[in-house]
Amino acid sequence: MRTLESTTTLAPDGTRWAADPVHSNVAFEVEYAGVSTFRGSFGDFDATLEGSALAGSARVASVDVKDEQLSGHLQSPDFFDAERHREISFRANELAVADGGTLSGSGELTIKGITKPVELHGRVASAPAVDPFGREKLGLSLETTIDRNEFGVAWNAPNQSGGNYLGNEVTLKADLTFVRQEG
């Protein structure tokens, strides 16, 4: 893992932050049928930020798409295999913030028990601020693109117009609002 220079502190040293699931979102996008982008998300996830280190996981059974039958297929061995692999996890040991709030870093993503390195980019959506209830919060928007086949998510079907229904590249997005934890 490479070391990145930071010109701005992501989170104050010695603090621990936890994602606020009500104000956060973890999602994915993949090309569908060569004509549109299919989007889904995970309703049950967690993430923590300590200094410049980020860790998180999403429960596969919480995949949220607009069709119940498709949701079941996404949990099958053709896709996420929720029975054998209940979580998707991520860890980055160092995120760097440049002037202007641009964020970058590298980490490891695990899907279906397969761990691969990924490069992140995004932005710091907000510097630490206090909400009306006295809680200190900060926001991050992160994104990476993976080849789903490298993680054993290889199901596809031929498109009658040529090619396949699903693209191989999947964009993973996380818009996270963190709340500073006491102690």
Phi and psi restraints in degrees (value plus and minus 20) as a CYANA .aco file:
   2 ARG   PHI    -102.6   -62.6
   2 ARG   PSI     134.9   174.9
   3 THR   PHI    -115.6   -75.6
   3 THR   PSI     115.6   155.6
   4 LEU   PHI    -132.7   -92.7
   4 LEU   PSI     118.9   158.9
   5 GLU   PHI    -100.7   -60.7
   5 GLU   PSI     120.6   160.6
   6 SER   PHI    -138.2   -98.2
   6 SER   PSI     116.5   156.5
   7 THR   PHI    -121.2   -81.2
   7 THR   PSI     -31.5     8.5
   8 THR   PHI    -155.3  -115.3
   8 THR   PSI     119.9   159.9
   9 THR   PHI     -94.0   -54.0
   9 THR   PSI     111.3   151.3
  10 LEU   PHI     -91.8   -51.8
  10 LEU   PSI     -76.0   -36.0
  11 ALA   PHI    -158.6  -118.6
  11 ALA   PSI     123.6   163.6
  12 PRO   PHI     -75.3   -35.3
  12 PRO   PSI     117.0   157.0
  13 ASP   PHI     -75.4   -35.4
  13 ASP   PSI     123.1   163.1
  14 GLY   PHI      60.7   100.7
  14 GLY   PSI     -13.3    26.7
  15 THR   PHI    -127.6   -87.6
  15 THR   PSI     131.2   171.2
  16 ARG   PHI    -141.2  -101.2
  16 ARG   PSI     114.8   154.8
  17 TRP   PHI    -144.9  -104.9
  17 TRP   PSI     121.6   161.6
  18 ALA   PHI    -142.1  -102.1
  18 ALA   PSI     121.4   161.4
  19 ALA   PHI     -85.7   -45.7
  19 ALA   PSI     117.8   157.8
  20 ASP   PHI    -108.7   -68.7
  20 ASP   PSI      86.5   126.5
  21 PRO   PHI     -84.8   -44.8
  21 PRO   PSI     -42.9    -2.9
  22 VAL   PHI     -92.1   -52.1
  22 VAL   PSI     -53.5   -13.5
  23 HIS   PHI    -130.8   -90.8
  23 HIS   PSI      -0.2    39.8
  24 SER   PHI    -147.0  -107.0
  24 SER   PSI     142.1   182.1
  25 ASN   PHI    -167.9  -127.9
  25 ASN   PSI     116.6   156.6
  26 VAL   PHI    -143.1  -103.1
  26 VAL   PSI     101.4   141.4
  27 ALA   PHI    -162.2  -122.2
  27 ALA   PSI     150.7   190.7
  28 PHE   PHI    -159.8  -119.8
  28 PHE   PSI     136.3   176.3
  29 GLU   PHI    -158.1  -118.1
  29 GLU   PSI     118.8   158.8
  30 VAL   PHI    -164.9  -124.9
  30 VAL   PSI     123.5   163.5
  31 GLU   PHI     -84.5   -44.5
  31 GLU   PSI     116.8   156.8
  32 TYR   PHI    -144.2  -104.2
  32 TYR   PSI     104.8   144.8
  33 ALA   PHI      36.8    76.8
  33 ALA   PSI      -3.1    36.9
  34 GLY   PHI      51.1    91.1
  34 GLY   PSI     -13.2    26.8
  35 VAL   PHI    -146.2  -106.2
  35 VAL   PSI     -32.5     7.5
  36 SER   PHI    -175.5  -135.5
  36 SER   PSI     157.0   197.0
  37 THR   PHI    -131.4   -91.4
  37 THR   PSI     105.3   145.3
  38 PHE   PHI    -111.7   -71.7
  38 PHE   PSI     115.7   155.7
  39 ARG   PHI    -144.9  -104.9
  39 ARG   PSI     124.3   164.3
  40 GLY   PHI    -168.1  -128.1
  40 GLY   PSI     152.9   192.9
  41 SER   PHI    -168.8  -128.8
  41 SER   PSI     155.3   195.3
  42 PHE   PHI    -139.5   -99.5
  42 PHE   PSI     105.8   145.8
  43 GLY   PHI    -103.0   -63.0
  43 GLY   PSI     -45.2    -5.2
  44 ASP   PHI    -136.0   -96.0
  44 ASP   PSI      87.0   127.0
  45 PHE   PHI    -170.9  -130.9
  45 PHE   PSI     146.0   186.0
  46 ASP   PHI    -163.7  -123.7
  46 ASP   PSI     137.9   177.9
  47 ALA   PHI    -174.6  -134.6
  47 ALA   PSI     124.3   164.3
  48 THR   PHI    -150.0  -110.0
  48 THR   PSI     128.8   168.8
  49 LEU   PHI    -149.6  -109.6
  49 LEU   PSI     105.4   145.4
  50 GLU   PHI    -151.5  -111.5
  50 GLU   PSI      90.9   130.9
  51 GLY   PHI      43.5    83.5
  51 GLY   PSI    -134.0   -94.0
  52 SER   PHI    -130.9   -90.9
  52 SER   PSI      -7.8    32.2
  53 ALA   PHI    -121.0   -81.0
  53 ALA   PSI     114.4   154.4
  54 LEU   PHI    -144.2  -104.2
  54 LEU   PSI     115.2   155.2
  55 ALA   PHI    -158.1  -118.1
  55 ALA   PSI     125.7   165.7
  56 GLY   PHI    -183.8  -143.8
  56 GLY   PSI     145.2   185.2
  57 SER   PHI    -171.6  -131.6
  57 SER   PSI     134.9   174.9
  58 ALA   PHI    -149.4  -109.4
  58 ALA   PSI     116.2   156.2
  59 ARG   PHI     -99.1   -59.1
  59 ARG   PSI     103.2   143.2
  60 VAL   PHI     -79.9   -39.9
  60 VAL   PSI     -57.8   -17.8
  61 ALA   PHI     -82.9   -42.9
  61 ALA   PSI     -34.6     5.4
  62 SER   PHI    -114.0   -74.0
  62 SER   PSI      -9.0    31.0
  63 VAL   PHI     -77.1   -37.1
  63 VAL   PSI     113.9   153.9
  64 ASP   PHI    -141.6  -101.6
  64 ASP   PSI      93.8   133.8
  65 VAL   PHI    -152.7  -112.7
  65 VAL   PSI     151.2   191.2
  66 LYS   PHI    -103.3   -63.3
  66 LYS   PSI     -10.0    30.0
  67 ASP   PHI    -161.1  -121.1
  67 ASP   PSI     100.9   140.9
  68 GLU   PHI     -81.8   -41.8
  68 GLU   PSI     -59.1   -19.1
  69 GLN   PHI     -85.0   -45.0
  69 GLN   PSI     -61.5   -21.5
  70 LEU   PHI     -85.7   -45.7
  70 LEU   PSI     -59.1   -19.1
  71 SER   PHI     -76.9   -36.9
  71 SER   PSI     -63.8   -23.8
  72 GLY   PHI     -82.4   -42.4
  72 GLY   PSI     -61.1   -21.1
  73 HIS   PHI     -85.2   -45.2
  73 HIS   PSI     -58.8   -18.8
  74 LEU   PHI     -84.2   -44.2
  74 LEU   PSI     -46.4    -6.4
  75 GLN   PHI    -106.5   -66.5
  75 GLN   PSI     -26.9    13.1
  76 SER   PHI     -98.7   -58.7
  76 SER   PSI     150.1   190.1
  77 PRO   PHI     -79.5   -39.5
  77 PRO   PSI     -40.8    -0.8
  78 ASP   PHI     -81.0   -41.0
  78 ASP   PSI     -49.7    -9.7
  79 PHE   PHI    -141.6  -101.6
  79 PHE   PSI    -120.1   -80.1
  80 PHE   PHI    -106.5   -66.5
  80 PHE   PSI     -37.7     2.3
  81 ASP   PHI      33.5    73.5
  81 ASP   PSI      41.1    81.1
  82 ALA   PHI     -80.0   -40.0
  82 ALA   PSI     -49.0    -9.0
  83 GLU   PHI     -87.2   -47.2
  83 GLU   PSI     -59.4   -19.4
  84 ARG   PHI    -114.7   -74.7
  84 ARG   PSI     -47.4    -7.4
  85 HIS   PHI    -150.0  -110.0
  85 HIS   PSI      69.8   109.8
  86 ARG   PHI     -94.3   -54.3
  86 ARG   PSI     -40.6    -0.6
  87 GLU   PHI    -153.5  -113.5
  87 GLU   PSI     133.5   173.5
  88 ILE   PHI    -128.1   -88.1
  88 ILE   PSI     112.5   152.5
  89 SER   PHI    -149.5  -109.5
  89 SER   PSI     139.0   179.0
  90 PHE   PHI    -164.0  -124.0
  90 PHE   PSI     125.8   165.8
  91 ARG   PHI    -167.8  -127.8
  91 ARG   PSI     111.7   151.7
  92 ALA   PHI    -148.8  -108.8
  92 ALA   PSI     106.8   146.8
  93 ASN   PHI    -102.6   -62.6
  93 ASN   PSI     -40.4    -0.4
  94 GLU   PHI    -174.0  -134.0
  94 GLU   PSI     101.3   141.3
  95 LEU   PHI    -128.4   -88.4
  95 LEU   PSI     121.8   161.8
  96 ALA   PHI    -138.3   -98.3
  96 ALA   PSI     120.9   160.9
  97 VAL   PHI    -136.8   -96.8
  97 VAL   PSI     105.9   145.9
  98 ALA   PHI    -117.3   -77.3
  98 ALA   PSI     150.2   190.2
  99 ASP   PHI     -73.1   -33.1
  99 ASP   PSI     121.2   161.2
 100 GLY   PHI      69.3   109.3
 100 GLY   PSI     -22.4    17.6
 101 GLY   PHI      65.6   105.6
 101 GLY   PSI     -12.5    27.5
 102 THR   PHI     -88.8   -48.8
 102 THR   PSI     113.8   153.8
 103 LEU   PHI    -136.5   -96.5
 103 LEU   PSI     121.1   161.1
 104 SER   PHI    -168.2  -128.2
 104 SER   PSI     142.2   182.2
 105 GLY   PHI     151.5   191.5
 105 GLY   PSI     158.1   198.1
 106 SER   PHI    -152.7  -112.7
 106 SER   PSI     137.8   177.8
 107 GLY   PHI    -183.8  -143.8
 107 GLY   PSI    -183.5  -143.5
 108 GLU   PHI    -148.7  -108.7
 108 GLU   PSI     113.9   153.9
 109 LEU   PHI    -134.6   -94.6
 109 LEU   PSI     114.9   154.9
 110 THR   PHI    -140.5  -100.5
 110 THR   PSI     101.2   141.2
 111 ILE   PHI    -151.5  -111.5
 111 ILE   PSI     111.8   151.8
 112 LYS   PHI      34.4    74.4
 112 LYS   PSI      15.2    55.2
 113 GLY   PHI      57.8    97.8
 113 GLY   PSI     -16.1    23.9
 114 ILE   PHI    -125.8   -85.8
 114 ILE   PSI     103.0   143.0
 115 THR   PHI    -127.3   -87.3
 115 THR   PSI     109.8   149.8
 116 LYS   PHI    -156.2  -116.2
 116 LYS   PSI     131.1   171.1
 117 PRO   PHI     -93.1   -53.1
 117 PRO   PSI     127.0   167.0
 118 VAL   PHI    -157.7  -117.7
 118 VAL   PSI     132.4   172.4
 119 GLU   PHI    -124.8   -84.8
 119 GLU   PSI     113.0   153.0
 120 LEU   PHI    -127.4   -87.4
 120 LEU   PSI     129.3   169.3
 121 HIS   PHI    -164.9  -124.9
 121 HIS   PSI     140.9   180.9
 122 GLY   PHI     146.8   186.8
 122 GLY   PSI    -166.9  -126.9
 123 ARG   PHI    -174.2  -134.2
 123 ARG   PSI     137.0   177.0
 124 VAL   PHI    -103.6   -63.6
 124 VAL   PSI      93.9   133.9
 125 ALA   PHI     -92.9   -52.9
 125 ALA   PSI     -48.1    -8.1
 126 SER   PHI    -178.9  -138.9
 126 SER   PSI     125.5   165.5
 127 ALA   PHI     -94.8   -54.8
 127 ALA   PSI     142.0   182.0
 128 PRO   PHI     -71.5   -31.5
 128 PRO   PSI     112.6   152.6
 129 ALA   PHI    -163.0  -123.0
 129 ALA   PSI     136.9   176.9
 130 VAL   PHI    -120.4   -80.4
 130 VAL   PSI     109.1   149.1
 131 ASP   PHI    -102.6   -62.6
 131 ASP   PSI     154.9   194.9
 132 PRO   PHI     -81.8   -41.8
 132 PRO   PSI     -34.6     5.4
 133 PHE   PHI    -120.3   -80.3
 133 PHE   PSI     -12.1    27.9
 134 GLY   PHI      65.0   105.0
 134 GLY   PSI     -11.3    28.7
 135 ARG   PHI    -111.4   -71.4
 135 ARG   PSI     113.8   153.8
 136 GLU   PHI    -103.6   -63.6
 136 GLU   PSI     109.4   149.4
 137 LYS   PHI    -151.9  -111.9
 137 LYS   PSI     137.3   177.3
 138 LEU   PHI    -168.1  -128.1
 138 LEU   PSI     134.2   174.2
 139 GLY   PHI    -142.2  -102.2
 139 GLY   PSI     122.7   162.7
 140 LEU   PHI    -151.4  -111.4
 140 LEU   PSI     121.4   161.4
 141 SER   PHI    -139.1   -99.1
 141 SER   PSI     102.8   142.8
 142 LEU   PHI    -146.2  -106.2
 142 LEU   PSI     132.2   172.2
 143 GLU   PHI    -172.2  -132.2
 143 GLU   PSI     126.7   166.7
 144 THR   PHI    -170.2  -130.2
 144 THR   PSI     138.5   178.5
 145 THR   PHI    -140.9  -100.9
 145 THR   PSI     113.3   153.3
 146 ILE   PHI    -145.7  -105.7
 146 ILE   PSI     141.9   181.9
 147 ASP   PHI    -114.4   -74.4
 147 ASP   PSI      91.0   131.0
 148 ARG   PHI     -79.1   -39.1
 148 ARG   PSI     -49.1    -9.1
 149 ASN   PHI     -82.2   -42.2
 149 ASN   PSI     -52.2   -12.2
 150 GLU   PHI     -86.1   -46.1
 150 GLU   PSI     -37.0     3.0
 151 PHE   PHI    -126.8   -86.8
 151 PHE   PSI      -6.3    33.7
 152 GLY   PHI      57.0    97.0
 152 GLY   PSI      -2.8    37.2
 153 VAL   PHI    -125.1   -85.1
 153 VAL   PSI      58.5    98.5
 154 ALA   PHI    -130.7   -90.7
 154 ALA   PSI     -19.3    20.7
 155 TRP   PHI     -77.1   -37.1
 155 TRP   PSI     121.5   161.5
 156 ASN   PHI    -179.3  -139.3
 156 ASN   PSI     149.8   189.8
 157 ALA   PHI    -163.4  -123.4
 157 ALA   PSI     125.6   165.6
 158 PRO   PHI     -88.7   -48.7
 158 PRO   PSI     118.7   158.7
 159 ASN   PHI    -107.5   -67.5
 159 ASN   PSI     113.5   153.5
 160 GLN   PHI     -79.7   -39.7
 160 GLN   PSI     -41.4    -1.4
 161 SER   PHI    -109.3   -69.3
 161 SER   PSI     -18.1    21.9
 162 GLY   PHI      87.7   127.7
 162 GLY   PSI     131.9   171.9
 163 GLY   PHI      57.7    97.7
 163 GLY   PSI    -181.8  -141.8
 164 ASN   PHI    -136.2   -96.2
 164 ASN   PSI     141.2   181.2
 165 TYR   PHI     -87.4   -47.4
 165 TYR   PSI     -59.6   -19.6
 166 LEU   PHI    -128.3   -88.3
 166 LEU   PSI     117.1   157.1
 167 GLY   PHI     -93.0   -53.0
 167 GLY   PSI     140.0   180.0
 168 ASN   PHI    -104.1   -64.1
 168 ASN   PSI     -51.0   -11.0
 169 GLU   PHI    -101.3   -61.3
 169 GLU   PSI     111.0   151.0
 170 VAL   PHI    -141.7  -101.7
 170 VAL   PSI     110.3   150.3
 171 THR   PHI    -115.4   -75.4
 171 THR   PSI     106.2   146.2
 172 LEU   PHI    -124.7   -84.7
 172 LEU   PSI     112.7   152.7
 173 LYS   PHI    -150.3  -110.3
 173 LYS   PSI     120.7   160.7
 174 ALA   PHI    -156.1  -116.1
 174 ALA   PSI      99.6   139.6
 175 ASP   PHI    -128.7   -88.7
 175 ASP   PSI      87.5   127.5
 176 LEU   PHI    -138.2   -98.2
 176 LEU   PSI     108.8   148.8
 177 THR   PHI    -124.7   -84.7
 177 THR   PSI      99.2   139.2
 178 PHE   PHI    -121.8   -81.8
 178 PHE   PSI     125.0   165.0
 179 VAL   PHI    -135.0   -95.0
 179 VAL   PSI     109.4   149.4
 180 ARG   PHI     -84.0   -44.0
 180 ARG   PSI     113.1   153.1
 181 GLN   PHI    -116.4   -76.4
 181 GLN   PSI     121.4   161.4
 182 GLU   PHI     -98.4   -58.4
 182 GLU   PSI     126.7   166.7
